[in-house]
Amino acid sequence: MKVLGGIVRFGNSMEIASPTREPVVALTPKRIESIDVLRGIVMVVMALDHTRDFFHSAGFTDDPLNLATTTVPLFFTRWITHFCAPVFVFLSGTSIYLQSLRKSTRELSVFLLKRGLWLIFVEVVVMSFVWTFNPFYNVIFLQVIWAIGISMVLMGLLVYLPFGAILTIGLAIVLGHNLLDVPEAAPDFNPGFWWNLFHSDNFTLYEYLPNHFLIILYPFVPWTGVMILGYCTGRFFAPSWEASRRKTYLIFLGLGLILFFVVLRFSNWYGNPEPWTAQKNGLFTLLSFIDTHKYPPSLLYLCMTIGPSLILLAYLENIKNSLTDKFRIFGRTAFFYYILHFYLIHMLAALNFFVRGYTFQEGVDYVVANQNPFLFAWPENGFSLWGVYGVWIFVVVVLYPVCRWYNAYKTAHPEKWWLSYL
């Protein structure tokens, strides 16, 4: 017997685990596949942003969303990747709900606690190294894997609550956390470590040992709210929901979020720390309108990204072709792919560095002189935007057969418990 999400496989037959833990016969696994395909899409798009970081001529020196210096192609290259983190976190919550259909509450809680702590360890030890290639860990980053990890730890406790209570907590966080923008906007406001950890984010370096720093990029509370709402949306994928009914709900919910975004964003009243403003022309005014706050994810940022994603999720359920098959592979091996793509991108940046004739010592000297922790990532070595896209496509193409092999290995070895942590 093998369990995949809410699907239970006995040999060549397939059944769905219901909330009562009794298997219910299902004709197709489409509801799970659509989630994997959407997750795979955002994983592929995410690699574009990280490739831009390491290979674009302004990757670590300018903000591609800075309307005073950006171009339209550069802006959208960054903006489209805004969908990745919220969708990934949201679908992590959905996967937790699907697991709740086949696990007892205690089993699910223990799993989430252990997996959450494991992800925090990976963020600190594995991902901080791959960002910097610094074995001394002078800078440790708390990013999306950390946010998912600590959110899973909290979900490990929240799953004991009634569904309505969990939904209420998620809505309160996502709808209400921008109220904290008011004190944060005060000129004399000094957030401090704990405030930054929970909500604010100004990329402050915190020295925890001499010459060793921690930087918080993902304050976790808003992201926990996203995971909670993803968990609650998982109910649409329960065996009792017909596909047509689920599709209708997802489309209307997605359209509602988009409409809510447009109306609230136009008002400049609430939901994002920075208002949109009129720019030099209509196109750049539109860019200002859709430029919402990611660190932490504002209410409007989440509506702008989750809304269209729910609509896409609804339609993906009825699409199956060679392209969706490939995205599904990436979606089923998301964490494995996430780690590998970072190593590959940074190693390619190092190769580019040495091919240009620089020495390792020159790389270290540049990091020290410019307080840039990313070894081998020099603006002088940067590519044009077309070059960035070329490297991105190369990374995705190279990793696909590796992920396909890993997916096959996981499928063939359900007895290996440790695979559930990769």
C-alpha positions in Angstrom: 0.0 0.0 0.0 1.2 3.5 -0.8 -0.3 6.8 0.2 0.1 10.0 -1.9 -1.6 13.1 -0.5 -5.2 12.0 -0.1 -4.7 9.0 -2.5 -4.2 5.5 -1.3 -2.8 3.1 -3.8 -3.2 -0.7 -3.5 -1.1 -2.3 -6.3 -2.6 -0.9 -9.5 -5.9 0.3 -8.0 -6.5 3.7 -6.4 -8.8 4.9 -3.7 -9.3 8.1 -1.7 -9.0 8.3 2.0 -12.1 9.9 3.4 -12.3 12.0 6.6 -13.6 8.9 8.4 -10.4 7.0 7.2 -12.6 4.7 5.2 -11.4 4.4 1.5 -13.8 5.7 -1.1 -13.3 4.6 -4.7 -12.1 7.3 -7.0 -12.0 7.2 -10.8 -9.0 9.5 -11.3 -6.4 11.3 -9.2 -7.0 14.6 -11.0 -7.6 16.6 -7.8 -4.1 15.8 -6.5 -2.5 16.2 -9.9 -3.8 19.7 -10.4 -2.2 20.7 -7.1 1.1 19.2 -8.1 1.0 20.9 -11.5 0.3 24.3 -10.0 3.1 23.8 -7.5 5.4 22.7 -10.3 4.6 25.9 -12.3 5.5 28.2 -9.5 8.7 26.2 -8.8 9.8 26.7 -12.4 9.0 30.4 -12.3 10.7 30.8 -9.0 14.0 29.6 -10.5 13.8 32.7 -12.8 14.0 35.0 -9.9 16.9 33.3 -8.3 18.7 33.2 -11.7 18.2 36.9 -12.0 19.7 37.4 -8.5 22.9 35.7 -9.4 23.2 36.5 -13.1 21.6 39.9 -13.9 24.0 42.9 -14.0 21.9 44.6 -11.3 20.9 41.4 -9.5 22.2 42.4 -6.0 22.6 46.1 -6.6 19.2 47.4 -7.6 15.5 46.6 -7.1 13.8 45.5 -10.3 10.6 47.0 -8.9 12.2 50.4 -8.5 10.1 52.5 -10.9 12.8 55.1 -11.2 15.4 52.7 -12.6 13.6 49.6 -13.9 12.4 48.7 -17.4 9.1 47.1 -18.1 10.6 43.6 -19.0 12.8 43.7 -15.9 9.8 44.7 -13.7 7.6 41.9 -14.9 10.5 39.4 -14.7 10.5 40.1 -11.0 6.8 40.7 -10.5 5.7 37.4 -12.0 7.8 35.6 -9.4 5.7 37.2 -6.7 3.2 34.4 -7.2 5.7 31.7 -6.2 6.1 32.0 -2.4 2.4 32.6 -1.5 1.2 29.8 -3.8 3.9 27.4 -2.5 3.0 28.2 1.2 -0.7 28.1 0.4 -0.5 24.7 -1.3 1.7 23.4 1.6 -1.4 24.1 3.8 -3.6 22.4 1.3 -1.4 19.3 1.4 -1.6 19.3 5.2 -5.4 19.1 5.0 -5.1 16.2 2.5 -2.9 14.4 5.0 -5.5 15.0 7.7 -7.8 12.7 5.6 -5.6 9.7 6.2 -3.8 10.4 9.5 -5.1 10.8 13.0 -4.8 14.2 14.5 -1.9 13.1 16.7 -0.1 11.5 13.8 -0.5 14.6 11.7 0.6 16.8 14.6 3.8 14.8 15.3 4.7 14.8 11.6 4.2 18.5 11.2 6.3 19.3 14.3 9.1 17.1 13.1 9.0 18.2 9.5 8.8 21.9 10.5 11.9 21.6 12.7 13.7 19.8 9.9 12.9 22.6 7.5 14.1 25.2 9.9 17.4 23.3 10.2 17.6 23.1 6.4 17.1 26.8 6.1 19.8 27.6 8.6 22.4 25.0 7.6 21.8 24.1 3.9 20.2 27.2 2.4 22.3 29.8 4.1 25.4 28.0 2.8 24.1 27.7 -0.8 23.2 31.4 -0.8 26.7 32.5 0.2 29.0 29.5 -0.4 30.5 30.6 3.0 31.4 27.6 5.2 31.9 29.8 8.2 28.2 31.0 8.1 28.9 34.6 8.7 25.4 35.4 7.5 22.4 33.2 8.1 19.2 33.9 6.2 15.6 33.2 7.4 13.6 32.9 4.2 10.7 30.9 2.8 11.8 27.5 4.0 12.1 28.9 7.5 8.6 30.5 7.2 7.1 27.2 6.0 9.0 25.3 8.8 7.8 27.4 11.7 4.3 27.6 10.2 4.2 23.8 10.1 5.3 23.7 13.8 2.4 26.0 14.6 0.0 24.0 12.4 1.1 20.9 14.4 -0.6 22.6 17.3 -3.5 24.2 15.5 -4.8 20.9 14.0 -6.2 20.0 17.4 -8.7 22.9 17.0 -12.0 22.7 15.3 -12.0 23.6 11.6 -14.0 26.8 12.2 -11.5 28.0 14.8 -8.5 27.3 12.4 -10.3 29.3 9.6 -11.0 32.2 12.0 -7.3 32.4 13.0 -6.2 32.3 9.4 -8.6 35.0 8.3 -7.7 37.2 11.3 -4.0 37.0 10.5 -4.3 37.6 6.7 -7.0 40.3 6.9 -5.7 42.1 10.0 -1.9 42.0 10.1 -1.7 45.2 8.0 -3.1 47.1 11.0 0.5 46.9 12.2 1.5 49.1 9.3 0.2 52.1 11.4 2.7 51.9 14.2 5.4 50.8 11.8 4.9 54.0 9.8 5.8 56.2 12.7 9.1 58.1 12.1 10.5 57.0 15.5 9.3 53.4 15.3 12.1 51.0 16.1 10.9 47.4 15.5 13.6 45.4 17.1 14.4 41.7 16.6 11.2 40.1 17.9 9.0 42.5 15.9 10.9 41.8 12.8 10.7 38.1 13.4 6.9 38.2 13.8 5.9 40.9 11.3 8.1 43.7 10.1 11.0 43.3 7.7 13.7 45.8 6.9 16.5 43.3 6.2 18.3 44.3 9.4 21.5 42.3 10.3 21.4 41.0 13.8 24.8 40.0 15.2 24.4 36.9 17.3 28.2 36.1 17.5 31.2 38.3 16.7 31.1 38.8 12.9 28.2 36.4 12.5 24.8 37.8 11.5 21.2 36.7 11.2 18.9 38.4 8.6 15.2 37.9 8.6 13.6 38.1 5.1 10.4 36.3 5.9 8.6 37.4 9.1 6.6 34.3 9.8 3.2 35.3 11.2 1.6 36.5 7.9 3.0 33.4 6.1 1.4 31.2 8.8 -1.9 32.8 8.0 -1.4 31.9 4.3 -0.7 28.3 5.2 -3.8 28.2 7.4 -6.0 29.4 4.7 -4.4 26.9 2.3 -5.2 24.2 4.8 -8.9 25.3 5.0 -9.1 25.5 1.2 -8.0 21.9 1.2 -11.6 21.0 2.2 -12.6 21.7 -1.5 -10.5 18.7 -2.4 -12.2 16.3 0.0 -13.8 13.2 -1.6 -17.3 14.5 -0.9 -16.8 17.4 -3.3 -17.6 16.8 -6.9 -15.1 18.2 -9.4 -17.6 20.6 -11.0 -18.6 22.0 -7.7 -15.0 22.5 -6.6 -14.2 24.2 -9.9 -17.1 26.6 -9.4 -16.0 27.5 -5.9 -12.4 28.0 -6.8 -13.2 30.3 -9.8 -15.6 32.5 -7.8 -13.3 32.7 -4.9 -10.4 33.6 -7.2 -12.5 36.2 -9.0 -13.6 37.6 -5.7 -10.1 38.0 -4.5 -9.1 39.8 -7.7 -12.0 42.2 -7.5 -11.3 42.8 -3.8 -7.7 43.6 -4.7 -8.7 46.1 -7.4 -11.2 47.9 -5.3 -9.1 48.0 -2.1 -5.9 48.9 -3.9 -7.6 51.7 -5.9 -8.8 53.2 -2.6 -5.3 53.4 -1.2 -7.0 52.9 2.2 -5.7 49.7 3.6 -3.9 46.4 2.9 -0.5 47.6 1.7 2.1 49.8 3.4 2.9 51.7 0.3 0.2 53.5 -1.7 0.2 53.4 -5.5 0.9 56.8 -7.2 0.6 58.4 -10.6 3.8 57.9 -12.6 5.3 59.3 -15.8 2.8 57.5 -18.0 -0.2 55.2 -17.8 1.9 52.0 -18.0 4.2 52.9 -15.1 1.1 54.0 -13.1 -0.2 50.5 -13.7 3.1 49.1 -12.5 2.8 51.2 -9.3 -0.7 49.8 -8.9 0.4 46.2 -9.0 3.6 46.7 -7.0 2.5 45.3 -3.6 4.5 44.5 -0.5 6.0 41.0 -0.1 8.2 41.4 3.0 5.9 40.6 4.8 3.1 39.7 2.4 0.5 42.3 2.6 -3.2 41.6 2.2 -3.3 43.1 -1.2 -0.2 41.1 -2.3 -1.9 37.9 -1.2 -5.1 38.8 -3.0 -3.2 39.7 -6.2 -1.3 36.4 -6.2 -3.7 33.8 -4.6 -6.7 35.0 -6.6 -5.5 34.2 -10.1 -3.8 31.0 -8.8 -7.1 29.6 -7.5 -8.6 30.2 -11.0 -5.6 28.5 -12.6 -6.0 25.6 -10.1 -9.6 25.2 -11.1 -8.9 24.9 -14.8 -5.8 22.7 -14.4 -7.9 19.9 -13.1 -9.2 19.3 -16.7 -5.9 19.8 -18.5 -3.5 16.9 -19.0 -0.8 17.0 -21.6 3.0 16.6 -21.9 3.6 20.0 -20.5 1.4 19.5 -17.4 3.1 16.1 -16.9 6.5 17.9 -16.7 5.2 20.5 -14.3 3.7 17.7 -12.2 7.1 16.2 -11.8 8.5 19.4 -10.5 5.5 19.8 -8.2 5.9 16.3 -6.8 9.6 16.9 -6.1 9.3 20.5 -5.0 11.6 20.5 -2.0 14.2 18.3 -3.7 14.1 20.7 -6.7 14.3 23.8 -4.6 17.6 22.8 -3.0 19.1 21.5 -6.2 18.2 24.6 -8.3 19.9 26.9 -5.8 23.1 24.8 -5.9 23.1 24.7 -9.7 22.5 28.4 -10.1 25.2 29.4 -7.7 27.7 26.9 -9.1 27.0 28.3 -12.6 27.6 31.8 -11.2 31.0 30.5 -9.8 31.8 29.0 -13.2 31.1 32.3 -14.9 33.3 34.0 -12.3 36.3 31.9 -12.9 35.8 31.7 -16.7 36.1 35.5 -16.7 39.6 35.2 -15.2 39.0 36.1 -11.6 40.6 34.3 -8.7 39.1 32.9 -5.5 40.9 35.5 -3.4 39.5 38.3 -5.6 36.0 36.9 -4.9 36.7 36.9 -1.1 38.1 40.4 -1.2 35.1 41.7 -3.1 32.7 40.2 -0.5 34.7 41.8 2.4 35.1 45.2 0.7 31.4 45.5 -0.4 29.8 43.7 2.5 28.1 41.5 -0.1 27.8 38.0 1.4 27.1 36.3 -2.0 30.4 34.8 -3.2 31.0 34.9 -6.9 28.0 37.2 -7.5 29.6 40.3 -9.0 27.6 43.0 -10.9 30.5 43.2 -13.3 29.9 39.6 -14.3 26.2 40.1 -14.9 24.3 39.2 -18.0 21.6 41.1 -19.9 18.0 40.1 -19.2 18.1 37.8 -22.2 21.1 36.1 -20.8 19.3 35.6 -17.5 16.4 33.9 -19.3 18.9 31.6 -21.2 20.5 30.5 -17.9 17.1 30.0 -16.3 15.9 27.7 -19.2 19.2 25.8 -18.9 18.7 25.2 -15.2 15.1 23.9 -15.6 16.0 21.6 -18.5 19.0 20.1 -16.6 17.0 19.5 -13.4 14.0 17.9 -15.1 15.5 14.4 -15.7 17.0 14.5 -12.1 13.6 15.3 -10.6 11.9 12.7 -12.8 14.3 10.1 -11.6 13.7 11.1 -8.0 10.0 11.1 -8.4 10.2 7.5 -9.8 12.4 6.5 -6.9 10.0 7.9 -4.3 7.1 6.2 -6.0 8.9 2.8 -6.0 10.1 3.0 -2.4 7.1 4.0 -0.2 8.7 2.1 2.7 11.5 4.6 3.0 10.1 7.0 5.6 12.9 9.6 5.2 11.8 10.4 1.7 8.8 12.2 3.1 11.2 14.8 4.4 12.6 15.5 1.0 
